Amino acid sequence: MTAPPSNRPLIVHVSGDFPDPVEPFKTPVIRTLIDLTATQFKHRVFSLNRLAPSPRQLARDVFSGNRADLRGVRSSDFAYGTAIEYAAPSKGIFHETILVKLGNWLAGELAKGERPALIVGHKLSTEGLVAERAADLLGIPYAVSIQGDTDTKIVRARPDLAKSFSRVFHRASTVFPFAPWALHAMEDRFGPRQGPSRLLPCPTDIDTPVAPLAGGSGFISVFHLKNYKRKNLPGMCRAMNVLRSRGVETSLKVVGGGSQSDFAACLREAGAQSVVGFPGAKDRSGIRDDMSRAAGFVMPSLRESFGLVFIEALFCGLPIIYPRGAAVDGFFEGKPFAIKVDAHDPEAIADAMQHVLVNESSMKAALAQWQVTDEAARFTREWISREFAAGIAEAIAS
């Protein structure tokens, strides 16, 4: 194997969603992006983990009346960089104060070693504040990703910080929205960006198209059962009741692991419906097989930044039903194999499911044609890695 060139620019990533020794089961999306571009850039991750502060820490770090570094930061090195534990109150209390001070701390750490070419904050409303502060102190550019669920939630909850969020958004050399609706949400609130933005779908290892099979059996959804409320299992079960009242016979299989209490809660939501099943967790091959045998995929989540599983379903040959204004909204306008619904309306969810059952053959035929287009290729790891690398280079050049 050829070693990567030694003169690669150093890119620093600040992320609260990176698997590390403190919390190893975080989502692997950012780690995958880093792995995909490791031959073009040297990457160093500062993985953030918030701890509840003691009253003494609050008095020292927040009420001290100065903008000194946080003094209670704990750090430990791991393969991708440094895992950080820092003290901050929950519910966004002293949100900007703590994150700006964390940026001070980060700048001090980075000043001890190789000068980075770029800092990337992997959410505008949190890590973006850290990245902006550290980049300003070091005199280098920064970029931010926009993760629609968390970023819109925090921006709505903290209108008092709108000026700061807007500044981070507009001053970033490049922004990487995970989906079109996430960028639109920020521009609706803060105005159109003058600088570049690059849509960056989340990468998945299920990105090789499998030809759709007509005559599938029922619907499938895939999520960890502890997230059943957020993924809107109650809405799906109510939609199944609506279908039954219409005389429409179908089934719903929810693939995913969980604790005994998670399974019990989901069974309570399903009630007496024997057509809603919970077979448990499956490996990637098992998920592919189950998807290929279904009529359609349904997951009208109440909150979803992107939802990799929607793309996985499409590559496995399944039409998808997804939530309006979340997840993959904006990528599939006018596509007959992708239906957006109001996640709060069981009748609308049932209408979409019934539409799939009636039109499965034509929907899957359209999906088969899409799978071999450039539009589909933009969701493959090869395309995503090129786009991420181009965006990083663009930000450095600014």
PyMOL commands that set and color helices and strands:
alter all, ss='L'
color gray80, all
select helices_A, chain A and resi 29-36+55-61+95-110+127-138+148-157+159-171+180-190+225-227+233-245+260-270+284-292+308-315+346-370+374-377+381-397
alter helices_A, ss='H'
color red, helices_A
select strands_A, chain A and resi 10-15+42-51+74-78+81-87+118-121+142-146+175-177+219-222+252-255+276-280+296-298+320-323+338-341
alter strands_A, ss='S'
color yellow, strands_A
deselect
rebuild
show_as cartoon
